[in-house]
Amino acid sequence: MAKNGAAAKRADERPEPLKAKAYEKELKKLHVELVKLQEWVKREGLKIVVVFEGRDGAGKGGCIKAITERVSPRVFRVVALPAPTEREKTQMYAQRYFAHFPAAGEIAIFDRSWYNRAGVERVLGFCTEDQARRFLKVVPEFEQAMVDSGIVLLKYWLEVSEAEQTRRLQDRVDDGRKLWKLSPMDLLSYGRWYDYSRARDEMFAATDTKFAPWFVVRSDDKRRARLNLIRHFLKQIPYRDVTRKEKVKFPKRQKPGGYRESRHPFKFVPEKY
């Protein structure tokens, strides 16, 4: 009987990184479905909130870009709030997020959210332990109120390994196009891997509820993570194809009616390419 040898994959072995061609092929199909979902959300007046959380370098921005690059920003709104202002620091903690909740026919995607309090604020000392624990106590009631109001709430945690996080952050240092992604907070949080692990575990224990569960996406392979997340997202919202079916026919253009091209000295951009 022939032996399988070292080339045989173990059951727990991760698949090879997804090739770009295969990724683009599958992403194109999912983009079509996202457009169908968009039209359904508009027609039915759905209100959807999608929360993206995870460690620095986990791939949140790439996933959000993959979701939104072929749909309308009027329906898929991305919310990425900066650090709170001095005024906002005096408000009820979640108050500044309320203004960004969706109206009928909208999907609000939070690139980090109120869960900052359970993660970065707690680990880096921007809030007290008492504030963090009170947040974890009340947030399920807050999210229950969201769901009861008709909001579809989806929460995704992108899970990246230590080695892959290091590789991605180093890539930001080495590539001038990505250096803007590396903030002082990223450097501070990098050294506190296990503090973040403890904070994540306690957050899950307190807020992974039946009405608003956490969905974990393994993101060491960015392409697989994006496809898996989008496919899962689409399955969470029952929808039908209500996109336009009739054949598009352009009307005839009007006749010039005496119009002559302008002689204005237009300042054209130099065409170097």
N, C-alpha and C positions, 0 to 999 in steps of 0.2 A: 504493500500500500504506500503510495507516494506521500511524503511529508509536505505539509504546507510551507514550511521554512520561515525564514525571518520576514519575508515579504508579506506574509499573511497579516491581516489587520486584527488586532484584538478588539473585542466587543466594545471596550470603553475608549478606543482610540478615536481621536478627532479626525474628521475628514480633511482632505487636502484643501488649501485655500481655493476659493472659487475663482475660476478664470474670468477675465474681464468680458469676453464675448458671451459666455453663458450668463453672466450677471446682467448684462445689458438686455439680453433676449428676455429674461424673466421679468426684469424691471419694466420693460415696455408693456408687457401684458398687465402687470399690476397697475401701471399708470392709467391704462384704459379703464380698469375697474374703479380706480380712485375718481375718475371723471364721472362714472356712473353714480358712485356714491355721492359725489358733490351735487349732482342734479336731483337726486332723491332727497338729500338733506334740505335743499332749497324748496322743493315742492312740498315736502311734509312739515317744514318748519321745525326740524330737529335742532336741539341744542346739545353740543358735544364738547367736552373738555378732555384733552389728552395731556397728561403730565409726564414729562421726561426727567428722570433723575439718574444719578450714577456718579461714579468717581470722575475726577478730571481725566480727560483723555479716553473716556469710555466710548465715545462716538455719538453722543447725543445730537450734535449739530449736523453730522452727516446723515443720520436717520431722518431728521426733520427736513433737511434739504431734499432727500430722496422722495419724501412724501409730497412736498409742496411744489416741486419744480415744474409740474405740468397742470396744476390746478389754479383756480382763481384766488388771489390773496384777499378778495372780498369775502370769500367763504372760509378758506383755511387761513386763519389769522395766527401769526406766530408772536408769542409774548415772551420777550427776554428782558426782564426788568433789571436796571442797574442797581447798585447799592442804594439803600433808602436815603432820602434827604433828611436833613435835620427835622423838618416838619413831619415827615412820614414816620420818623422814629418815635414821635409822640402819639401816633395814632394806635388804635387797636391793631394787633399784629397783622392780621390777614386783610385789613381794610384796603390796602393799596392793590390787592389782587382783584377785589370785587369789580372794579371798573372795567376789567378786561374779560369778564365772564361773557359768554355768547348770548346773543339774542336769537330769535327763531331764524333758522336757516344758516347758522354759523358753526364753525368748528374752531375752538380756541386751543392752540397748542402751546403749552408752557415749557419753555426751555429753562428748566429749574422753576421752582414754584414755592408755595408756602412751606414746603418741606425743607427749605433752607435752614429753618430753625432746628430741625432734627438732625441736620448734617453739618454743613460748613459752619454755621453760627455756633453750634454746640462744640464742635471739635476745636475751632480756632478761638473760642472764648468771646465771641461777639454777643452772647447771651449767657445768662446764669444757668446753672443746673436746674434750679427751681423753675425758671421760665421754660426750659426745654421739656421738663417733665409735665408741666401744666399743659403745654402745647400737645404733647402726645396723648394726654388725657381727654382733651376737648376736641381734637381734630376729627375723630370718628363721628361725633355729633354734628360737626360742621359739614362733613361730607354726606352724612345722612340727609341733612337739610337740602343740600344740592341735588341729590338724587330724587328726593321727594318733590322738588320743584320742577322736575321733568328733565334735568340735565343728565346726559349719559356721561359718566365719569370713568375714564380709563387711565390707569397708572402703570407706567413702564419703568423698570429699573434695569439699566444696562450694566452688566457685570463683566469687568475686564480683569485679567490676571495681573499680578505684580510685574512680571517680565514684559508683558505687552504694553502696560502703562508706561514703564520706563522707556521702552523703544519709541513710543509715540511722542512723549515729551521731549526726548532727545532729538527726534526728528524736527520738532518745532524750533529747537535751538539751532540746528544745522541748516535749516531752510529759511532764508530771509522772508519768503512769502508767508510763512506760518508763524513767525516770531510773535506777531500780535496776539496769537492765541495763548501765549504763555504769560500769565499774570503773576504778580508777587504772591497772590493767594494760592496759585497752583504750586509754587515752590514750597510755601509753608505747609500745605496739606500733603505734599508728596511724602514727607518724612513721618507722617502720622497714619500710616496704613492701617494699623490695628485699632487705633482710636476710631477711625472711620468704620472699620468692621464692626466694632462694638455698637457704635451709634446706629449703623444700618440694621443690625440684628434687633436692637431694641425698638427701632422704628417699625420694622416688619411685625414684631410681636404685638405692638399696640394698634397698628393701622391696617393690617392685612385682613379686611373684613369681608363678609359675604357680599355686601352691597357695593363695596369698592375695593376689590382685591388688587394686590400687586402682581404684575406679570414680569418675570425676570427673563431677560434676553442675554444670552452669552454672546459677547461682542468682540472676542479676539480676532475673528474674521469679520471685518467690517461689512463686506458684501453679503455674506450669509446672514449677518445680523439684520441688515436693512430689509432683505427679502422676507425673512422670517417674521419680522415685526410688522411689516405692511400687510402680509398675508393674514396674520393674526388679527390686526386692527380691522381689516375688512370683514372678517368673520364675526366680529363682536356687534356689528350693526346690520341687521337684516335690511336689505335694499333690493329694489328692482331697477331694471334698465328703463329709464324714462327719457333718455337722450333723444334728440331729434332724429326721426327716421326718414322724413321726406327728403327727396333729392334737392340739394341746394342749387338754385338757378340765379345767376347774377342778372340784374336788370341792364338794359342798354344804357350806355352813357349818353348824356345830353349832347347836343350839337354845340359847337363853339359859340354861336350866336354873336359873332363879331369880336370875340375875345382875342387879344394879341399878347404874346409873351411879354412879361415885364422887362424893362431895361434897367431896373434897379441894380446898383453895383453890389450884389450879394457878396458877403464875406465868407467864402467857402473854406472849410477846414482843409489844410494841406493834405493831399492824398499821398502819403508816404508808403502805403501798402497796396 
